[in-house]
Amino acid sequence: MLIKLDTKKKRCALMLSAPDLLSVLQKEKNENPSTTTPNWTPEYASYMIEGTPGKPYGGLFSHFNVVEANMKLRRQQLLKLLAWEKGETCLSLAAYPRLGTPNFTTPWYEPNQTETGVSRSLFFPDEAINGHHSRFRTLTKNIRSRRGEKVAINVPVFKDKNTPSPFVEVFSNDQSGKGAEAAKPDHIYMDAMGLGMGCATLQVTFQACSISEALALYDQLIPMCAIMITLSAASPIFRGFLADIDTRWSVIAAAVDCRTQEEKGEKPLKNDRFRINKSRFDTVDSYLSSENEKFNDIDLVYDEELSQRMVDSGIDEPLAKHIAHLFIRDPVCLYSERIHQNDEEDSDHFENIQSTNWQSMRFKPPPSNSDIGWRVEFRILDVQMTDFENAAMVVFLVLLTRAILTYNLNFVIPMSKVEANMAESHKRDAVRNAKFYFRKDVSSKSSDGDDVCALMDIDTIINGGTEFPGLIPIIRSYMATVDDADVDTCCTISCYLKLLSGRASGRLKTPARWTRDFVQNHPAYKKDSVVSEEINYDLMKTFVDIIDGKEEGCTEKLRSTKALGGVLD
């Protein structure tokens, strides 16, 4: 996210300059099409830019040492285009704390609530939506139009000593009164796609050598979604208020919920075909491998006719149902020039539906006319403040997938337990207080339903306990078998694992806990849940200092332990 700090007024705002900066970054890429040059693509908001590696990381063990360096390269490339002397910088924030408050952008525009508005939001101006790519405004308008009303996001507010009870906001610009009607007591109300899609995530894509390996990775990583979002939790503030949740996931789910009243079950089905249980941005509903089909114990809504056509063509039933499940959704963004295509040669119609089913995992078949193979995308992580933390999350997941494939591990639990875990993962301080269903014996192929799993805390799942080995010990065991494991890369990985281990045990704070403590200990905080402009400025300034190495943040001394060989026991 592009940030501008006003040191004189002690204010901070999001800069709406991403489209202009993106054109410069993409020009550099086009002029120097080296595989080491990062890829830059537009994101939903005019203050966001997405950066990815110029090419996939390789399979050598030493390539784990490249991940953080590549992230730093991307950050530095963007920072070079910003006027740091004017307070311009960039931060990897899961959710900007005062997103949706007056003057949260620079320049500032008043939200357009009239019929000409795209969002018609009380809080989010249309100018904050990236207008240089037609997709984003089209999605916004069509999602609102399809559901027949604005989206309604209600996040439970954190009740501090002086927080009003009940907590009920008065919206001075709510001329129609619909905002007050949609807002729930004791909740932070938001009403625009941008207030969810204007948040940021860290996504990891895994290349598989075959469809069977891709299916295996997809299924085995599903139970890890709740665990990883808990460990990466970095979103405790929404629209200038401390929330009683720590992650952004449920906020985005509500922000793009295009279901009609019929599809939500609020009215009898008349014009629509399906009752749909979730937003199109939400957790997955089923395992895809035939061997794990028995664990699909929640109702899956899917187009039965499409599923049967695929089964008749030789596709395994669980995968056919998954694809047919994606197609219960309408396209919410379709380009006229791409309507009529030869589906024997082009997969754009499928990709259109696939790319607007924003689920926690994504199974990605090879694109047509491409040498790209089968892939699996892990989409649930809150982006972290520093490149070190982001690299730690990526490296941990990749090492885990390699251990899964090497040892033929089995993490699969009933899908109903996955759902229960996701509900726990959003809660404040879930990493310290919640328990999660996890498979008791990850080497077993048992299919005895609920009997295969038990409630465990995050510490046990990650670090191990008396009856569970722990994922980090499993990863260390795998590393001991790698022939080309060099000392330098092992030291880097050790620092990353210490971060995950420390968070799981409670010795290190999650970004959400660290941010919450910063706010609650700020001298200007009035114990009323309000994150004022002054507090927000100091928070963003501290984030900048952490990136610059002037502050330690929630990684404490992990950077120095990398050089010292490790002192965090």
Helices and strands as residue ranges (DSSP letters): E 2-6, E 11-15, H 18-31, E 39-42, E 49-52, G 61-65, H 67-79, G 84-86, E 88-90, E 105-106, G 126-128, H 134-147, E 153-156, H 178-182, E 187-190, H 194-197, E 201-207, H 211-221, H 224-231, E 237-238, E 241-242, H 249-255, E 281-282, G 290-295, H 304-312, H 317-326, G 336-338, H 348-354, E 358-359, E 361-364, E 375-382, H 387-407, H 415-425, H 430-433, E 435-439, G 449-452, E 453-457, H 458-463, H 471-479, H 487-505, H 511-520, H 533-547, G 553-555, H 558-564
